[in-house]
Amino acid sequence: MNWKKIIGIIVVLFLIALVAIKLKNNKEVTQQKVYQFDKEQAINVQVDTIQIERLNAEFNFSGTFEPNKETKISAESQGKINKILVDVGSFVKQGQLLIQLDNSLLKLQLQAIDVQIEGLVADVNRNSILAKADAIQGIQLEKSELGLKSAKIQKATLLEQINKTTIRAPFSGVVTAKLSEEGSFASPGIPLLQITDISTLKFTLNVSENDLKQFILNKNYSITADAYSDLSLNAVVSMIGSKANMGSSYPIQFIVKNTADFKIKSGMFGKVTSKSLGLKSAIEEKGILISSSSVVGSVNQPQVYVVKNGKTSLKNITISKKIQNRSVVSGGLKVGDVIVTNGFINLFDGANVIIN
């Protein structure tokens, strides 16, 4: 019998058993370190008892002010920038000179064509006299007249090129960005300045499909800016979205006339309220109002945790509308139901709870 082989097999088996024991011990240690949630342990929660309330009469729809017109100005021709006559914050009027490009070479060419035109005019006058006296053929007069017309076209082309070296404001507004410096090279399509017109603003908000009926195209509404809550601005609905965005809401856009001192700035927040929507007062309406933070589940199937006899149960509800940070429940709850409003960590259907 080969004793060496038997001893080798025994050693291998021993090592395998040793590794298995070690792995088992490691597993037990790891499991002891991992937190095991006790589903029977009571969870501390805060609750609210359902009761009939008067519905808030005021509906707020928040939105953002944007400039009605904003553009980045670039040169129509290339050339070195000789002067930038405005800076960020400057108010400019329509047609005001903003940037002057180098046009010295073009002006020299214009002087040369003026001299050429002067000579051609003299040729035409002279040839006209000679042609009447039959001293030259009529074709010579025609050539001189065509040469004069061609020179005048060249002059008009040069004048247009010189005109394009002068960059003017396309509309009145405020310079909100300076994108180049004097001495830089301007090329068509490369922005040099940005002008923003906030004398008229766009105000955009997003509403649910149920609230679309509250807005009518070309109708006047009143808008307040959050920064100036005592200031009411007249606005006209200019656009009602025809397609829902990613959040399943529809954009509504207003045109708003700014104050004389341009108090409302681009990017400010504002709101349209139910008073300016011309809605009937909702003071007399009653219903079940719950905090929107109490609602779990999905948008299509909202749910709340109802507490009864120290245990929770998930209950499907129907939400008819939202008023600021509260939801109006039209189904699924009744007066006297107790719902969880806080303490959702580790909460599940059927959990034991302690009411704080």
Beta strands, then each sheet from edge to edge (+ up, - down):
strand 1: 43-49
strand 2: 52-54
strand 3: 60-74
strand 4: 79-84
strand 5: 91-92
strand 6: 97-101
strand 7: 166-168
strand 8: 173-178
strand 9: 185-186
strand 10: 191-207
strand 11: 220-225
strand 12: 228-240
strand 13: 250-257
strand 14: 269-273
strand 15: 286-291
strand 16: 296-297
strand 17: 302-308
strand 18: 311-316
strand 19: 318-323
strand 20: 326-331
strand 21: 338-342
strand 22: 353-355
sheet 1: 21+ 1- 22-
sheet 2: 2+ 15- 20+ 19-
sheet 3: 5+ 8- 10+ 3- 14+ 11- 12+ 13-
sheet 4: 7+ 6- 4+ 9-
sheet 5: 16+ 17- 18+
end
